[in-house]
Amino acid sequence: MKCKQVYLHICDNLDAEVNSPRCREIRKHLATCPDCAALLDSVKKTVTLYRSSPSPQVTLNAHKRLVKTINLAWQSRPKPPHHPTR
């Protein structure tokens, strides 16, 4: 499995108990890729912080702007360096 595949599916597979073939491949990749392991750690911490906070009240307009900004950031992000083993 390559980093890009992990990026695309990591949020679908946060539960360590899931034992699908994809989850096994992601865990195998995470064991050898510090960048993807750091991504997973960051996502888990973000989810924990979010769950411990009161529900935010976001206007529909603010939500739309946030989603647009995230999409633009994702599309314009630099490509990760090529790692022949990943």
C-alpha positions, 0 to 999 in steps of 0.5 A: 500500500502506498501513502496516497491510499493510506491518506484516502482511507485512513479516516474510514479505518480508525478502529484498531479492531477492524480486520478487513484486508484494507485495514491490515494493509494500512496497519502494515504500512503505518508500521513502516511509514513515520509520515503516515503514522504521524497523520493517523496520530494527528487525526486521532488526537483531533477526533478526541479533542472534537469529542471532548468539546461542546458541539460548535454552532456553525452557520451554514455559510461558515460551513460552506466556506470551511469545506471550500477552504479544505478542498482548496488546501487539499488540491494545492498541497505539495506532493509527498516525496517519492519513497520507493518502499512506500 
